[in-house]
């Protein structure tokens, strides 16, 4: 059974480009609050600006998923900004 993702907090790794950016768009369009995780701050901010301009809720955090400390910081940032984490 499918349920709504409206209001859910989601992290999209690689969300600033390509397939990840497309996934972030779909999640935001469905009402999810989207955290863009990317190694590049400028492309992440551009993706966030696009999602917000389309009416979504989004933020970003620079993150290298091969670095455990970076991943922990990104999850902590997401839970601080969105009050939790529902989708990864």
PDB file as gemmi writes it, atoms N, CA and C in Angstrom:
CRYST1    1.000    1.000    1.000  90.00  90.00  90.00 P 1                      
ATOM      1  N   UNK A   1       0.840  -1.172   0.000  1.00  0.00           N  
ATOM      2  CA  UNK A   1       0.000   0.000   0.000  1.00  0.00           C  
ATOM      3  C   UNK A   1       0.888   1.239   0.000  1.00  0.00           C  
ATOM      4  N   UNK A   2       0.626   2.143  -0.906  1.00  0.00           N  
ATOM      5  CA  UNK A   2       1.369   3.392  -0.974  1.00  0.00           C  
ATOM      6  C   UNK A   2       0.730   4.419  -0.045  1.00  0.00           C  
ATOM      7  N   UNK A   3       1.577   5.193   0.602  1.00  0.00           N  
ATOM      8  CA  UNK A   3       1.088   6.272   1.453  1.00  0.00           C  
ATOM      9  C   UNK A   3       1.726   7.574   0.998  1.00  0.00           C  
ATOM     10  N   UNK A   4       1.183   8.664   1.449  1.00  0.00           N  
ATOM     11  CA  UNK A   4       1.680   9.975   1.078  1.00  0.00           C  
ATOM     12  C   UNK A   4       3.054  10.232   1.695  1.00  0.00           C  
ATOM     13  N   UNK A   5       3.892  10.950   0.968  1.00  0.00           N  
ATOM     14  CA  UNK A   5       5.176  11.374   1.520  1.00  0.00           C  
ATOM     15  C   UNK A   5       5.142  12.853   1.897  1.00  0.00           C  
ATOM     16  N   UNK A   6       3.966  13.449   1.806  1.00  0.00           N  
ATOM     17  CA  UNK A   6       3.818  14.858   2.149  1.00  0.00           C  
ATOM     18  C   UNK A   6       4.280  15.092   3.587  1.00  0.00           C  
ATOM     19  N   UNK A   7       5.179  16.069   3.749  1.00  0.00           N  
ATOM     20  CA  UNK A   7       5.693  16.419   5.068  1.00  0.00           C  
ATOM     21  C   UNK A   7       6.820  15.542   5.568  1.00  0.00           C  
ATOM     22  N   UNK A   8       7.141  14.492   4.861  1.00  0.00           N  
ATOM     23  CA  UNK A   8       8.241  13.606   5.269  1.00  0.00           C  
ATOM     24  C   UNK A   8       9.574  14.266   4.941  1.00  0.00           C  
ATOM     25  N   UNK A   9      10.591  13.967   5.737  1.00  0.00           N  
ATOM     26  CA  UNK A   9      11.937  14.501   5.517  1.00  0.00           C  
ATOM     27  C   UNK A   9      12.757  13.470   4.755  1.00  0.00           C  
ATOM     28  N   UNK A  10      13.381  13.917   3.666  1.00  0.00           N  
ATOM     29  CA  UNK A  10      14.141  13.018   2.809  1.00  0.00           C  
ATOM     30  C   UNK A  10      15.536  13.568   2.548  1.00  0.00           C  
ATOM     31  N   UNK A  11      16.522  12.687   2.543  1.00  0.00           N  
ATOM     32  CA  UNK A  11      17.865  13.029   2.090  1.00  0.00           C  
ATOM     33  C   UNK A  11      18.042  12.390   0.721  1.00  0.00           C  
ATOM     34  N   UNK A  12      18.522  13.184  -0.238  1.00  0.00           N  
ATOM     35  CA  UNK A  12      18.851  12.654  -1.558  1.00  0.00           C  
ATOM     36  C   UNK A  12      20.340  12.880  -1.774  1.00  0.00           C  
ATOM     37  N   UNK A  13      21.117  11.789  -1.706  1.00  0.00           N  
ATOM     38  CA  UNK A  13      22.545  11.898  -1.980  1.00  0.00           C  
ATOM     39  C   UNK A  13      22.729  12.053  -3.484  1.00  0.00           C  
ATOM     40  N   UNK A  14      23.670  12.891  -3.855  1.00  0.00           N  
ATOM     41  CA  UNK A  14      23.854  13.174  -5.271  1.00  0.00           C  
ATOM     42  C   UNK A  14      22.680  13.947  -5.838  1.00  0.00           C  
ATOM     43  N   UNK A  15      21.978  14.671  -4.986  1.00  0.00           N  
ATOM     44  CA  UNK A  15      20.750  15.348  -5.378  1.00  0.00           C  
ATOM     45  C   UNK A  15      20.919  16.635  -6.151  1.00  0.00           C  
ATOM     46  N   UNK A  16      22.160  17.011  -6.431  1.00  0.00           N  
ATOM     47  CA  UNK A  16      22.373  18.271  -7.140  1.00  0.00           C  
ATOM     48  C   UNK A  16      22.503  18.107  -8.650  1.00  0.00           C  
ATOM     49  N   UNK A  17      22.580  16.859  -9.112  1.00  0.00           N  
ATOM     50  CA  UNK A  17      22.771  16.613 -10.542  1.00  0.00           C  
ATOM     51  C   UNK A  17      22.040  15.342 -10.973  1.00  0.00           C  
ATOM     52  N   UNK A  18      21.806  15.242 -12.257  1.00  0.00           N  
ATOM     53  CA  UNK A  18      21.361  14.007 -12.890  1.00  0.00           C  
ATOM     54  C   UNK A  18      20.168  13.330 -12.259  1.00  0.00           C  
ATOM     55  N   UNK A  19      20.291  12.008 -12.071  1.00  0.00           N  
ATOM     56  CA  UNK A  19      19.202  11.196 -11.544  1.00  0.00           C  
ATOM     57  C   UNK A  19      18.814  11.653 -10.139  1.00  0.00           C  
ATOM     58  N   UNK A  20      19.801  11.952  -9.301  1.00  0.00           N  
ATOM     59  CA  UNK A  20      19.513  12.409  -7.942  1.00  0.00           C  
ATOM     60  C   UNK A  20      18.689  13.685  -7.930  1.00  0.00           C  
ATOM     61  N   UNK A  21      19.010  14.598  -8.824  1.00  0.00           N  
ATOM     62  CA  UNK A  21      18.252  15.854  -8.908  1.00  0.00           C  
ATOM     63  C   UNK A  21      16.814  15.577  -9.350  1.00  0.00           C  
ATOM     64  N   UNK A  22      16.660  14.656 -10.278  1.00  0.00           N  
ATOM     65  CA  UNK A  22      15.315  14.268 -10.713  1.00  0.00           C  
ATOM     66  C   UNK A  22      14.515  13.649  -9.578  1.00  0.00           C  
ATOM     67  N   UNK A  23      15.154  12.805  -8.778  1.00  0.00           N  
ATOM     68  CA  UNK A  23      14.492  12.197  -7.623  1.00  0.00           C  
ATOM     69  C   UNK A  23      14.093  13.287  -6.631  1.00  0.00           C  
ATOM     70  N   UNK A  24      14.991  14.238  -6.388  1.00  0.00           N  
ATOM     71  CA  UNK A  24      14.692  15.340  -5.464  1.00  0.00           C  
ATOM     72  C   UNK A  24      13.487  16.143  -5.960  1.00  0.00           C  
ATOM     73  N   UNK A  25      13.402  16.392  -7.257  1.00  0.00           N  
ATOM     74  CA  UNK A  25      12.265  17.122  -7.831  1.00  0.00           C  
ATOM     75  C   UNK A  25      10.945  16.397  -7.570  1.00  0.00           C  
ATOM     76  N   UNK A  26      10.948  15.089  -7.808  1.00  0.00           N  
ATOM     77  CA  UNK A  26       9.727  14.301  -7.625  1.00  0.00           C  
ATOM     78  C   UNK A  26       9.323  14.291  -6.154  1.00  0.00           C  
ATOM     79  N   UNK A  27      10.274  14.069  -5.263  1.00  0.00           N  
ATOM     80  CA  UNK A  27       9.961  14.064  -3.830  1.00  0.00           C  
ATOM     81  C   UNK A  27       9.387  15.407  -3.392  1.00  0.00           C  
ATOM     82  N   UNK A  28      10.034  16.497  -3.812  1.00  0.00           N  
ATOM     83  CA  UNK A  28       9.561  17.836  -3.434  1.00  0.00           C  
ATOM     84  C   UNK A  28       8.177  18.109  -4.019  1.00  0.00           C  
ATOM     85  N   UNK A  29       7.951  17.689  -5.248  1.00  0.00           N  
ATOM     86  CA  UNK A  29       6.646  17.902  -5.883  1.00  0.00           C  
ATOM     87  C   UNK A  29       5.539  17.133  -5.157  1.00  0.00           C  
ATOM     88  N   UNK A  30       5.910  16.045  -4.507  1.00  0.00           N  
ATOM     89  CA  UNK A  30       4.942  15.243  -3.745  1.00  0.00           C  
ATOM     90  C   UNK A  30       4.809  15.729  -2.305  1.00  0.00           C  
ATOM     91  N   UNK A  31       5.519  16.809  -1.950  1.00  0.00           N  
ATOM     92  CA  UNK A  31       5.371  17.409  -0.632  1.00  0.00           C  
ATOM     93  C   UNK A  31       6.405  17.029   0.400  1.00  0.00           C  
ATOM     94  N   UNK A  32       7.413  16.259   0.002  1.00  0.00           N  
ATOM     95  CA  UNK A  32       8.476  15.920   0.954  1.00  0.00           C  
ATOM     96  C   UNK A  32       9.383  17.131   1.175  1.00  0.00           C  
ATOM     97  N   UNK A  33       9.981  17.189   2.341  1.00  0.00           N  
ATOM     98  CA  UNK A  33      11.005  18.195   2.633  1.00  0.00           C  
ATOM     99  C   UNK A  33      12.337  17.542   2.270  1.00  0.00           C  
ATOM    100  N   UNK A  34      13.060  18.139   1.344  1.00  0.00           N  
ATOM    101  CA  UNK A  34      14.214  17.480   0.730  1.00  0.00           C  
ATOM    102  C   UNK A  34      15.523  18.123   1.140  1.00  0.00           C  
ATOM    103  N   UNK A  35      16.443  17.289   1.629  1.00  0.00           N  
ATOM    104  CA  UNK A  35      17.809  17.708   1.913  1.00  0.00           C  
ATOM    105  C   UNK A  35      18.675  17.187   0.773  1.00  0.00           C  
ATOM    106  N   UNK A  36      19.298  18.109   0.055  1.00  0.00           N  
ATOM    107  CA  UNK A  36      20.207  17.754  -1.028  1.00  0.00           C  
ATOM    108  C   UNK A  36      21.591  17.537  -0.419  1.00  0.00           C  
ATOM    109  N   UNK A  37      22.127  16.341  -0.576  1.00  0.00           N  
ATOM    110  CA  UNK A  37      23.484  16.036  -0.122  1.00  0.00           C  
ATOM    111  C   UNK A  37      24.374  15.979  -1.356  1.00  0.00           C  
ATOM    112  N   UNK A  38      25.407  16.805  -1.354  1.00  0.00           N  
ATOM    113  CA  UNK A  38      26.278  16.903  -2.523  1.00  0.00           C  
ATOM    114  C   UNK A  38      27.692  17.273  -2.089  1.00  0.00           C  
ATOM    115  N   UNK A  39      28.664  16.890  -2.889  1.00  0.00           N  
ATOM    116  CA  UNK A  39      30.050  17.297  -2.610  1.00  0.00           C  
ATOM    117  C   UNK A  39      30.309  18.727  -3.049  1.00  0.00           C  
ATOM    118  N   UNK A  40      29.429  19.274  -3.881  1.00  0.00           N  
ATOM    119  CA  UNK A  40      29.630  20.615  -4.430  1.00  0.00           C  
ATOM    120  C   UNK A  40      28.559  21.567  -3.915  1.00  0.00           C  
ATOM    121  N   UNK A  41      28.968  22.543  -3.121  1.00  0.00           N  
ATOM    122  CA  UNK A  41      28.023  23.476  -2.518  1.00  0.00           C  
ATOM    123  C   UNK A  41      27.256  24.288  -3.560  1.00  0.00           C  
ATOM    124  N   UNK A  42      27.942  24.753  -4.596  1.00  0.00           N  
ATOM    125  CA  UNK A  42      27.275  25.627  -5.570  1.00  0.00           C  
ATOM    126  C   UNK A  42      26.174  24.888  -6.332  1.00  0.00           C  
ATOM    127  N   UNK A  43      26.421  23.668  -6.752  1.00  0.00           N  
ATOM    128  CA  UNK A  43      25.381  22.932  -7.474  1.00  0.00           C  
ATOM    129  C   UNK A  43      24.243  22.526  -6.536  1.00  0.00           C  
ATOM    130  N   UNK A  44      24.568  22.262  -5.288  1.00  0.00           N  
ATOM    131  CA  UNK A  44      23.534  21.935  -4.306  1.00  0.00           C  
ATOM    132  C   UNK A  44      22.617  23.130  -4.084  1.00  0.00           C  
ATOM    133  N   UNK A  45      23.193  24.324  -3.951  1.00  0.00           N  
ATOM    134  CA  UNK A  45      22.383  25.528  -3.741  1.00  0.00           C  
ATOM    135  C   UNK A  45      21.496  25.808  -4.950  1.00  0.00           C  
ATOM    136  N   UNK A  46      22.018  25.574  -6.146  1.00  0.00           N  
ATOM    137  CA  UNK A  46      21.223  25.759  -7.359  1.00  0.00           C  
ATOM    138  C   UNK A  46      20.032  24.803  -7.361  1.00  0.00           C  
ATOM    139  N   UNK A  47      20.257  23.553  -6.977  1.00  0.00           N  
ATOM    140  CA  UNK A  47      19.168  22.572  -6.915  1.00  0.00           C  
ATOM    141  C   UNK A  47      18.128  22.980  -5.872  1.00  0.00           C  
ATOM    142  N   UNK A  48      18.585  23.443  -4.710  1.00  0.00           N  
ATOM    143  CA  UNK A  48      17.665  23.894  -3.659  1.00  0.00           C  
ATOM    144  C   UNK A  48      16.836  25.066  -4.161  1.00  0.00           C  
ATOM    145  N   UNK A  49      17.499  26.031  -4.789  1.00  0.00           N  
ATOM    146  CA  UNK A  49      16.777  27.195  -5.315  1.00  0.00           C  
ATOM    147  C   UNK A  49      15.694  26.769  -6.306  1.00  0.00           C  
ATOM    148  N   UNK A  50      15.991  25.794  -7.144  1.00  0.00           N  
ATOM    149  CA  UNK A  50      15.023  25.287  -8.122  1.00  0.00           C  
ATOM    150  C   UNK A  50      13.821  24.654  -7.422  1.00  0.00           C  
ATOM    151  N   UNK A  51      14.076  23.839  -6.400  1.00  0.00           N  
ATOM    152  CA  UNK A  51      12.988  23.173  -5.694  1.00  0.00           C  
ATOM    153  C   UNK A  51      12.108  24.178  -4.952  1.00  0.00           C  
ATOM    154  N   UNK A  52      12.737  25.149  -4.324  1.00  0.00           N  
ATOM    155  CA  UNK A  52      11.991  26.176  -3.584  1.00  0.00           C  
ATOM    156  C   UNK A  52      11.176  27.042  -4.545  1.00  0.00           C  
ATOM    157  N   UNK A  53      11.762  27.404  -5.680  1.00  0.00           N  
ATOM    158  CA  UNK A  53      11.042  28.212  -6.675  1.00  0.00           C  
ATOM    159  C   UNK A  53       9.809  27.484  -7.203  1.00  0.00           C  
ATOM    160  N   UNK A  54       9.867  26.156  -7.208  1.00  0.00           N  
ATOM    161  CA  UNK A  54       8.731  25.357  -7.675  1.00  0.00           C  
ATOM    162  C   UNK A  54       7.713  25.095  -6.560  1.00  0.00           C  
ATOM    163  N   UNK A  55       7.970  25.674  -5.378  1.00  0.00           N  
ATOM    164  CA  UNK A  55       7.027  25.532  -4.273  1.00  0.00           C  
ATOM    165  C   UNK A  55       7.380  24.477  -3.255  1.00  0.00           C  
ATOM    166  N   UNK A  56       8.539  23.862  -3.394  1.00  0.00           N  
ATOM    167  CA  UNK A  56       8.951  22.815  -2.463  1.00  0.00           C  
ATOM    168  C   UNK A  56       9.709  23.349  -1.262  1.00  0.00           C  
ATOM    169  N   UNK A  57      10.004  22.456  -0.352  1.00  0.00           N  
ATOM    170  CA  UNK A  57      10.814  22.772   0.818  1.00  0.00           C  
ATOM    171  C   UNK A  57      12.116  22.007   0.679  1.00  0.00           C  
ATOM    172  N   UNK A  58      13.242  22.721   0.718  1.00  0.00           N  
ATOM    173  CA  UNK A  58      14.524  22.067   0.507  1.00  0.00           C  
ATOM    174  C   UNK A  58      15.648  22.825   1.197  1.00  0.00           C  
ATOM    175  N   UNK A  59      16.708  22.106   1.473  1.00  0.00           N  
ATOM    176  CA  UNK A  59      17.940  22.657   2.011  1.00  0.00           C  
ATOM    177  C   UNK A  59      19.055  21.766   1.484  1.00  0.00           C  
ATOM    178  N   UNK A  60      20.293  22.150   1.781  1.00  0.00           N  
ATOM    179  CA  UNK A  60      21.404  21.328   1.312  1.00  0.00           C  
ATOM    180  C   UNK A  60      22.484  21.243   2.374  1.00  0.00           C  
ATOM    181  N   UNK A  61      23.312  20.231   2.222  1.00  0.00           N  
ATOM    182  CA  UNK A  61      24.473  20.039   3.087  1.00  0.00           C  
ATOM    183  C   UNK A  61      25.562  19.404   2.246  1.00  0.00           C  
ATOM    184  N   UNK A  62      26.744  20.002   2.307  1.00  0.00           N  
ATOM    185  CA  UNK A  62      27.891  19.405   1.622  1.00  0.00           C  
ATOM    186  C   UNK A  62      28.226  18.103   2.332  1.00  0.00           C  
ATOM    187  N   UNK A  63      28.357  17.030   1.557  1.00  0.00           N  
ATOM    188  CA  UNK A  63      28.598  15.715   2.139  1.00  0.00           C  
ATOM    189  C   UNK A  63      29.337  14.827   1.145  1.00  0.00           C  
ATOM    190  N   UNK A  64      30.351  14.141   1.652  1.00  0.00           N  
ATOM    191  CA  UNK A  64      31.052  13.110   0.884  1.00  0.00           C  
ATOM    192  C   UNK A  64      30.644  11.782   1.518  1.00  0.00           C  
ATOM    193  N   UNK A  65      29.827  10.996   0.829  1.00  0.00           N  
ATOM    194  CA  UNK A  65      29.300   9.772   1.422  1.00  0.00           C  
ATOM    195  C   UNK A  65      30.370   8.714   1.688  1.00  0.00           C  
ATOM    196  N   UNK A  66      31.582   8.905   1.199  1.00  0.00           N  
ATOM    197  CA  UNK A  66      32.664   7.971   1.520  1.00  0.00           C  
ATOM    198  C   UNK A  66      33.352   8.325   2.838  1.00  0.00           C  
ATOM    199  N   UNK A  67      32.932   9.415   3.468  1.00  0.00           N  
ATOM    200  CA  UNK A  67      33.506   9.881   4.732  1.00  0.00           C  
ATOM    201  C   UNK A  67      32.434   9.803   5.822  1.00  0.00           C  
ATOM    202  N   UNK A  68      32.599   8.863   6.765  1.00  0.00           N  
ATOM    203  CA  UNK A  68      31.590   8.616   7.790  1.00  0.00           C  
ATOM    204  C   UNK A  68      31.258   9.871   8.598  1.00  0.00           C  
ATOM    205  N   UNK A  69      32.253  10.663   8.964  1.00  0.00           N  
ATOM    206  CA  UNK A  69      32.000  11.888   9.728  1.00  0.00           C  
ATOM    207  C   UNK A  69      31.141  12.860   8.928  1.00  0.00           C  
ATOM    208  N   UNK A  70      31.378  12.943   7.635  1.00  0.00           N  
ATOM    209  CA  UNK A  70      30.597  13.806   6.766  1.00  0.00           C  
ATOM    210  C   UNK A  70      29.141  13.335   6.702  1.00  0.00           C  
ATOM    211  N   UNK A  71      28.945  12.035   6.631  1.00  0.00           N  
ATOM    212  CA  UNK A  71      27.595  11.473   6.593  1.00  0.00           C  
ATOM    213  C   UNK A  71      26.866  11.754   7.909  1.00  0.00           C  
ATOM    214  N   UNK A  72      27.552  11.548   9.013  1.00  0.00           N  
ATOM    215  CA  UNK A  72      26.934  11.819  10.314  1.00  0.00           C  
ATOM    216  C   UNK A  72      26.541  13.290  10.444  1.00  0.00           C  
ATOM    217  N   UNK A  73      27.396  14.177   9.974  1.00  0.00           N  
ATOM    218  CA  UNK A  73      27.095  15.614  10.029  1.00  0.00           C  
ATOM    219  C   UNK A  73      25.881  15.949   9.166  1.00  0.00           C  
ATOM    220  N   UNK A  74      25.768  15.299   8.007  1.00  0.00           N  
ATOM    221  CA  UNK A  74      24.647  15.548   7.114  1.00  0.00           C  
ATOM    222  C   UNK A  74      23.337  15.060   7.735  1.00  0.00           C  
ATOM    223  N   UNK A  75      23.352  13.898   8.352  1.00  0.00           N  
ATOM    224  CA  UNK A  75      22.144  13.379   9.007  1.00  0.00           C  
ATOM    225  C   UNK A  75      21.766  14.277  10.183  1.00  0.00           C  
ATOM    226  N   UNK A  76      22.742  14.682  10.961  1.00  0.00           N  
ATOM    227  CA  UNK A  76      22.469  15.573  12.090  1.00  0.00           C  
ATOM    228  C   UNK A  76      21.877  16.899  11.608  1.00  0.00           C  
ATOM    229  N   UNK A  77      22.450  17.458  10.536  1.00  0.00           N  
ATOM    230  CA  UNK A  77      21.926  18.703   9.973  1.00  0.00           C  
ATOM    231  C   UNK A  77      20.470  18.524   9.524  1.00  0.00           C  
ATOM    232  N   UNK A  78      20.191  17.415   8.870  1.00  0.00           N  
ATOM    233  CA  UNK A  78      18.836  17.144   8.382  1.00  0.00           C  
ATOM    234  C   UNK A  78      17.850  17.051   9.537  1.00  0.00           C  
ATOM    235  N   UNK A  79      18.208  16.323  10.579  1.00  0.00           N  
ATOM    236  CA  UNK A  79      17.290  16.185  11.708  1.00  0.00           C  
ATOM    237  C   UNK A  79      17.113  17.510  12.438  1.00  0.00           C  
ATOM    238  N   UNK A  80      18.145  18.338  12.474  1.00  0.00           N  
ATOM    239  CA  UNK A  80      18.004  19.658  13.086  1.00  0.00           C  
ATOM    240  C   UNK A  80      17.093  20.567  12.276  1.00  0.00           C  
ATOM    241  N   UNK A  81      17.237  20.543  10.957  1.00  0.00           N  
ATOM    242  CA  UNK A  81      16.461  21.426  10.076  1.00  0.00           C  
ATOM    243  C   UNK A  81      15.018  20.942   9.924  1.00  0.00           C  
ATOM    244  N   UNK A  82      14.818  19.632   9.743  1.00  0.00           N  
ATOM    245  CA  UNK A  82      13.501  19.087   9.432  1.00  0.00           C  
ATOM    246  C   UNK A  82      12.837  18.357  10.605  1.00  0.00           C  
ATOM    247  N   UNK A  83      13.545  18.225  11.717  1.00  0.00           N  
ATOM    248  CA  UNK A  83      12.949  17.583  12.891  1.00  0.00           C  
ATOM    249  C   UNK A  83      12.923  16.070  12.842  1.00  0.00           C  
ATOM    250  N   UNK A  84      13.626  15.491  11.920  1.00  0.00           N  
ATOM    251  CA  UNK A  84      13.676  14.039  11.798  1.00  0.00           C  
ATOM    252  C   UNK A  84      14.119  13.627  10.409  1.00  0.00           C  
ATOM    253  N   UNK A  85      14.095  12.344  10.156  1.00  0.00           N  
ATOM    254  CA  UNK A  85      14.480  11.797   8.858  1.00  0.00           C  
ATOM    255  C   UNK A  85      13.599  10.593   8.572  1.00  0.00           C  
ATOM    256  N   UNK A  86      12.922  10.624   7.439  1.00  0.00           N  
ATOM    257  CA  UNK A  86      12.012   9.546   7.072  1.00  0.00           C  
ATOM    258  C   UNK A  86      12.452   8.752   5.846  1.00  0.00           C  
ATOM    259  N   UNK A  87      13.125   9.415   4.920  1.00  0.00           N  
ATOM    260  CA  UNK A  87      13.459   8.791   3.636  1.00  0.00           C  
ATOM    261  C   UNK A  87      14.921   9.066   3.324  1.00  0.00           C  
ATOM    262  N   UNK A  88      15.625   8.023   2.939  1.00  0.00           N  
ATOM    263  CA  UNK A  88      17.027   8.168   2.540  1.00  0.00           C  
ATOM    264  C   UNK A  88      17.224   7.514   1.206  1.00  0.00           C  
TER     265      UNK A  88                                                      
END                                                                             
